[in-house]
Amino acid sequence: MRRKPALVNTQMDEIRTSSGAVKAVRPAFKELDDVALTARVCVRAVDRELPVGSRGTVVGNWRGGDAFEVEFAKPFECLVTVRADCLAA
């Protein structure tokens, strides 16, 4: 059985191409950018959860921006891979 993620922000920015078509664009984060969670993230290694709004620092990029490795210091220290649609600047 597949579980639906809770409180996931699926909004993406849109740009218009030269032909007038609208294209959805993922937010682009670079290494060392500060980001905030837009969805709760379960950290299985420590059996705890990072709440929405937790702030962290991008330390890695996966699959061209599909997901990011983010280091958090609060509410507890951890390193987590987070989908792009669960992060905001």
C-alpha positions as CSV (number, residue, x, y, z in Angstrom):
1,M,0.0,0.0,0.0
2,R,1.4,3.4,-1.0
3,R,1.2,6.2,1.6
4,K,0.6,9.8,0.5
5,P,3.0,12.3,2.0
6,A,1.5,14.7,4.5
7,L,1.4,18.4,3.8
8,V,3.4,18.4,0.6
9,N,3.6,21.7,-1.2
10,T,3.2,20.9,-4.9
11,Q,3.3,24.5,-6.1
12,M,6.0,25.2,-8.7
13,D,7.0,28.4,-10.4
14,E,6.0,28.8,-14.0
15,I,7.8,30.4,-16.9
16,R,6.6,31.2,-20.4
17,T,8.8,29.8,-23.2
18,S,9.4,31.8,-26.4
19,S,6.5,29.9,-28.1
20,G,4.1,31.1,-25.3
21,A,3.8,27.7,-23.6
22,V,3.8,27.6,-19.8
23,K,6.4,25.4,-18.2
24,A,6.6,24.4,-14.6
25,V,10.1,24.9,-13.0
26,R,11.4,23.4,-9.8
27,P,13.0,25.7,-7.3
28,A,16.7,25.7,-7.9
29,F,18.9,25.5,-4.8
30,K,22.7,25.6,-4.8
31,E,25.0,24.1,-2.2
32,L,25.1,26.1,1.0
33,D,21.6,27.7,0.3
34,D,19.4,28.1,3.4
35,V,16.1,26.3,2.9
36,A,12.9,25.6,4.9
37,L,10.7,22.5,4.9
38,T,7.2,22.8,3.5
39,A,6.3,19.3,4.6
40,R,7.0,17.1,7.6
41,V,10.0,14.8,7.1
42,C,10.4,11.5,9.1
43,V,14.0,10.8,10.0
44,R,14.0,7.0,10.4
45,A,17.6,6.8,11.7
46,V,16.6,8.5,14.9
47,D,12.8,7.8,14.8
48,R,11.9,11.5,15.0
49,E,10.2,14.0,12.7
50,L,11.3,17.4,11.4
51,P,8.3,19.8,11.4
52,V,7.2,22.1,8.7
53,G,9.3,25.3,8.8
54,S,12.5,23.6,10.0
55,R,15.5,25.4,8.5
56,G,18.6,23.7,7.1
57,T,21.5,24.1,4.6
58,V,21.7,22.4,1.3
59,V,24.9,20.3,1.1
60,G,24.2,18.1,-2.0
61,N,22.0,17.8,-5.1
62,W,20.5,14.6,-6.4
63,R,19.3,13.9,-9.9
64,G,19.6,17.4,-11.2
65,G,17.5,19.0,-8.5
66,D,14.8,16.3,-7.9
67,A,16.0,16.1,-4.3
68,F,18.6,17.7,-2.1
69,E,20.8,16.6,0.8
70,V,20.0,19.0,3.7
71,E,21.8,19.4,7.0
72,F,19.6,20.5,10.0
73,A,20.8,21.7,13.3
74,K,17.4,22.3,15.0
75,P,15.2,20.8,16.4
76,F,17.9,18.1,16.3
77,E,21.0,17.5,14.2
78,C,20.6,15.3,11.1
79,L,21.4,15.0,7.5
80,V,18.4,14.1,5.3
81,T,17.6,13.7,1.6
82,V,14.5,15.9,0.9
83,R,12.4,16.1,-2.4
84,A,12.6,19.5,-4.1
85,D,8.8,20.0,-3.8
86,C,9.2,19.8,0.0
87,L,11.6,22.8,0.2
88,A,11.3,26.6,0.0
89,A,13.9,29.3,0.1
